[in-house]
Amino acid sequence: MREIVLDTETTGFEPDTGDRIVEIGCVELVNHVPTGEVYHQYINPERSMPQGAFEVHGLGDDFLKDFPVFKQIGHAFVDFIGDAKLIIHNAAFDMKFLNAELDWMGLPRMPMDRAIDTLAIARSKFPGSPASLDALCKRFGVDNSSRTKHGALLDSEILAEVYLELIGGRQPTMSLVGTGGRDRGGDAGAWKPRPRPAPLPPRLSEAEAAAHAAFVEGLGEGALWKRSG
């Protein structure tokens, strides 16, 4: 099962008023395990960044002007995510911007049910508790000390760890299949259990054994325990 943990950074809150995506970061998971494959792209929003955003994102007009616009990278982004489920914190926000950018390119929109919203999962599991990404990092002991400024790829990497904790911890599989005998120091096919050097002592006392025998005797000759020996 392939999933993509995704985050975007934008110039503001509403694509309908001209705000655009300035950064996309993605981390690939297969069977809930990070593969090391990532997608990261800065994007020229073709508009000025609001002054407050400089401090939040650490990005500015001079930095972004030399990067491609979304229509130049849209196909590569769509190719990377493929048909995988998207793991997003506050999915409605990112999906709104991604679908606006895809609309402007004339590409198909992505349905909302394609996104798994970790914010919704956190609110369901911990009602009334803070559910921001930073709060969840603190709850699960995920190191976010490098998150001094928002960054799409860094946030995606952190969210991948948080997501695995939200769905049950960082144990994607629990397999009882043998590992070739490495844990036993030899070939699994050649291993055989050894007899105990000394038998275990009986767990029943003599009084308990006598009481059981008396109980069985009182059941009569047709008792199942007598017929089975």
N, C-alpha and C positions, 0 to 999 in steps of 0.2 A: 504494500500500500504506500503510495507516494503522496506526501503532503508538502506544502510550501508555507513556511512561516514568513509573513510579509509585513512590512511597515513602510509608510510613506511620510515624507515631510512636505509641507505645502506653504504657500505664501500667506494663507489665511484660512478661513473656515467655510467659504461658500464658492464653489466653482461657478454658480449662476451669476455671481457679481464680479467674475474675472479672476478669481484666485486659481492658482495652478500648482501642480506638483513640481517640487524642486529636487527630490531625491527618492529613490526606491531602493529598498534592501530586502533580499530574500534569502532564506536558508532552506535547503532541501532536507526533508526527512524521508526515510524509507523504513516502513515498519517501526515508526517512532524513534528511529536512530538517525542522528545527523550524518550525512554522507561526506561532508566537506565541500559539497558543491554549493556555490552561492551566486547570486546575481546582485550587482551593486551598480547604480548609475546616478550620477548627478545630472540635472536637467536644467536647461535655460528656460525660465518661465515666461520669457518675452514680456516681462513687466518688472517693475521695481519691487524689491522685497520691503515690506513694512519695517520701519525702524526697530520696533520691538523684536522682530524676528531675528535680527542680527545677533542679539545676545542669546536667544534660545537655541538657534541652530548653528551659530558660528559661521554662517554663510552670508555672503553679500553679493551685490550686483557685479562687482568687479570679478569675484570668484566664479560666478555662474555664467557669465556672458560667453565664455569660450567653450561651454559644453553644448551638446546637441539639444534641440527642442524635442518634445515628446514624439512628434510624428516621425522623427528620424530613428527613434529607438523602440517605438511601440511594437513593431513586429518581433524584434528580438526578445522583448519582455514577454509577449504572448507565447512565443516559442518556448521560452524557458519554463514558464509555469505549466504549459500543456493543459491537461484536463485535471490536474491535481486539485484536491481540496486546499483551500487557503486558510491558514491559521492567523487570525488578526485580532489585536486588542482594540475593542471598540470598532468592530467591523463596518458598521454603517458609515462611519466617517471616511475610511480609506476606500471602500467600495464606491461611494458617491463620487469621489475624485477620479478614481480609475475609470469608471464608466463614462464620466464626462469627457475625459481625454480620449477614450475609445470612440465615443460618439463623434467628436471633432475630427477623428481620423476616418470615420466611416466604417469602423470595425464593429463586430457584434459585441453587445454588452454582456457582462457576466451576471448571472442570476444571483440574488442574495443568498439563496440556500446553498450556494457553493462555498460560502464562508463559514468557518467555525469561529465564533466570537468568544475569545477567552475572557473578556470582561463579563459577558453573560454567564459563563460557567462559574467564574469566581463569585459573582453575586448570588448565584443559586446555591453554591456550596457553603458560602460564608455570609449569610444575609446580615445586613447591618454593619458589616466590617468594611474598611477601606479596600477598594479593589483596583487601585491604580497599579501600574506596572512596578513602581518603586515599592508600594505597600506589599505586593505579592512577593517581590524579591526578599523583603525582610521576613515575611511569614515563612518562606521556604528555605531561607538561608542561601539564596542565590547571590553571588557576588556582582554587585552593580556599581562598584566603586569607580569604575572608569566612565560612568554615565554622568559626567559633569555638564555635558551639552547633549541635546537630542541629536541622534544620528540614526538613519534608517537601518543600516546594516547592523550596527551595534545593538539597537533595540530589538532587531529580529533575532539576533543570537541569544540575547537575554530572554526574550519571549519564548524561544524554543525550550529553554530549560524550565521556565515557569509552566509552560504547556504540559510538559511531561510530568511535572509534579501534580498539576491539576487533574490529570487523567489517571493518576495512581502511582506516581513515583517513577524514578528512573530505572525501571525494570521492564523493558519492552517485552521480554519473553521469560517464561520460567519453564525450562525444558528439562525433562528427566532422561533425555536420550544420552547414552554414554558418550564420553569424549575421547574414545580411543585408548582408554586405560591410563592416560597421563597422570590422573590423580592417584592412581594405585601403583604407579611405578612400573607398568608393564602393559602387555596387550590385553584389552578388555575380554577378548574371546578366551584367553588362557586363565583368567582369574577364577578361582573357586573359593567359596567360604571355608574357613578353617573351623574345626570343632573347638568348642571352648576347652581351655585347659582344665577347668574344674566345673562340674555341673552347678547350675544355680540352685540355691537352697529352696525348698518348698515354701510357698507363700501362705499355705493354710496351716494353722496350728493343729495339733492332735485333737483338741476339743472341737474345732470347726469341722474337721474331717469326720469325726464321730457323729456330730449333729447332722451332717449332710447324709450320712449312711442311714441314720435312723429315719430321716425324712423320706428318703427313697423307699425304704422298707415299708413305710406306712402307706405308700401309693397303691399297693396291691400287685398281683402278678401281671396284670395287663398294662402296667406303666411302661411308657415309651422308653424310659431310661433303662429299665430291666431288659426289655426286648432287644435293645441295641447293644447290650453288653456293657 
